[in-house]
Amino acid sequence: MKLSLHAYAATTRAYIQRSKRSVAELVAELGVSNPALARRSTVADRPHTPRTLRTSLTAIEERMFCELRLSSAIG
């Protein structure tokens, strides 16, 4: 049975999770790559932010930021 599901659809994610078929069969049926299939086979959403920050503060900038945060009652 050939299904015509969009590879990024939420219904596809549910279909992949419920399926008893092999990864190779699902890849061929849905027309997605193995990594794409692996991303859709998990239930939990992953964060969209980088794991490491690409900016770093100098000691003076960090001190200024902390003072600003404390003086404005944010933190």
GIDA-V18089 format. One line per field, one symbol per residue. phi: phi as a letter, one per 40 degrees, with the letter a starting at -180 (. if undefined). burial: # if it has 16 or more other C-alpha atoms within 10 Angstrom, else .. A space follows every 50 residues. Layout:
phi=???
burial=???
This chain:
phi=.ccbbccbccccdccccccbccccccccccgbcdcccccccccccccbcc cbccbbbcccccccccccccccgcb
burial=...........##..#.........#...#......#..##......... .........................
